[in-house]
């Protein structure tokens, strides 16, 4: 039996990504206007196309990922289901999990990914970690034999208890 945990999405993180997407769209419109009504011409038109065709879709995919992030707990594994933009789906066999604990979101250096949502980070005192979060309040640190993961499931205390009970059953 699998338990699917759809995490709570932080309003501030969601609004940040929506605001950035809106800003990029407005910037593309301004560049398009400048292309047709000033001497900037093709340069501004090219910049507008790059924003609309490349950058804007990335932000829309990140918004979609934020809303579709899930943590799936089965009898044999924990699956972190998220977009390729921050590192993709991660399958963690339960027998590799060493510890699970509630945590604050640490300061880290981004190696790959999207700020406020996740990716790979280098965290002082912890090392390399994969982070897939939708809010900054419900953090859980999962340490395995191979890696570290930080996730933000809805009701983290209950999630930790359920995860620990599944690990003990194995």
N, C-alpha and C positions, 0 to 999 in steps of 0.2 A: 504494500500500500504506500502511495506517495502522498506527501503533504506539500502543498504548494503555498508558499508564503509570498503574497504580493505586498511589498513594502509601502509604507506611507511616503508620499512624495512631498518634500519640503516646498512650501509656497515660495520661499525666497529663491531657492535654486531654480524652480520652474520659471519664475518671473525673470530671473537673470537671463536664462536661455531665450525666452520669448522676447525680452528687450533687445538682446544682441541680434536675434534674427530680424526683428523689426528695424533696428538701426542699419543693418547691412542692406536690407531691402530699400530703405530710404536713401542710403548712400548710392545704391545702384540707380535709383531714379534721378538723383541729382547729377550723377555722372552722365546719364543718358541725356538729360536736359542740356548739360554743358557741351555734349557732343554735337547737338544739333543747333544750338544757339550761340556758340562762341567759336573761337578759332582753334580750340583744343581738338575738335574733330574726332578722327579715328582712335586716337589714344584714349579719350574718355569713353568712347563707345566700347572699345576693347575691355577697359577696366569694368565697365558696367556689365558686360557679358560674363566676365570672370566671376564677379560677385554673384550674379544671378544663377549662373550655370554650375559653379563649383563650390563657392563658400556657403551660400544660402542652403543648398541641399544638405550640407554637412550639419548645420545647426538644426535643421528639421529632423534629420536622422537621430541626432543626439536627444532632441526633445522626445521623439518616439521611443528611443531606448530608455530614457528616464521613466516614461510611463509604462513600459513593458518589462522592466527588470523584475525577475522572479528568482526566488530561491526554492529549489525543489529538493525535498528530503525523502529519500526512499529507504528501503531496508539495507541497501548496500552502498549508497553514495549520496553526497550532497552536490547538487548541480547549481552553479551560479549562472543564470541565463541572462545574458546581456549582449549588446551589439559588438560587432567586430571592431568598431571605432575605438573601443576602450580595451580590447583584448579578447573579446569573444566568450563563448560558453566555456566554463571550467567544470570539469567533473572531478570530484574529490572522493576517492574511496574512503568509507568510514574507518577502515582498519589502518589508514595512514594518519588519522587525526590524533594528535598528541594532547592538545589542550584547547578548550573553548572558554572564552571569558568576555565579559562586558568590557568595553574600552571607550575611551575618549578618542576622537579623531586626532591622530598624531600629526605633527609637523613633518613633512617629507619633501623630498626633491622628486619632481615628476620626471620619469624616464620616458613614458609613453602614455597617452590617453587624453582625457578631457577633464579640465578642472571642475570641481564640484560634483562630478559623477563617477569618475574612476579611471583606472588604468594601472600601470606599473609605477611604483614609487620606491625610492630608496629612503628608508626611515632610520634615523640615527638610533642605535640601541636595539633595533629589530632586524635591520637588513632590508632585503628586497621584499616587497609585498604587492599583491594584486588587490586593488580596492574597487569595489562595485557598490556604491551607495546612492541612496535617493534622498537622504536627509542627514543632518549632522548630529542627531540626538541619540539614535538607536544603534550605536556601534558595537559590533562583536568581532573579536579577534579569534581567528581559527588558525592554530599552528599545526602544521603537518610535518611529516618526515622530510618532505621536499620543499615546502614553501610556506608562506604566510598569506592569509587572506583577511581582509576587513570588509564586512558586509553590514547592512542596516535593515534587518528584518523587522516587520511589524511585531510588537511585543517581544523584545529581545530576551527577557528573562524566561518567558515561556518557551521560546525557540531554543535557548541554551539547554533547558531541562529536557525538552523533547530530543534534541540532538544527543545529549549525554545518555539518555535512556536507550537510544538506538545503538550507540557505540557499545554500551554494556551488553546488549542482547547478542552482539556478534560473537 
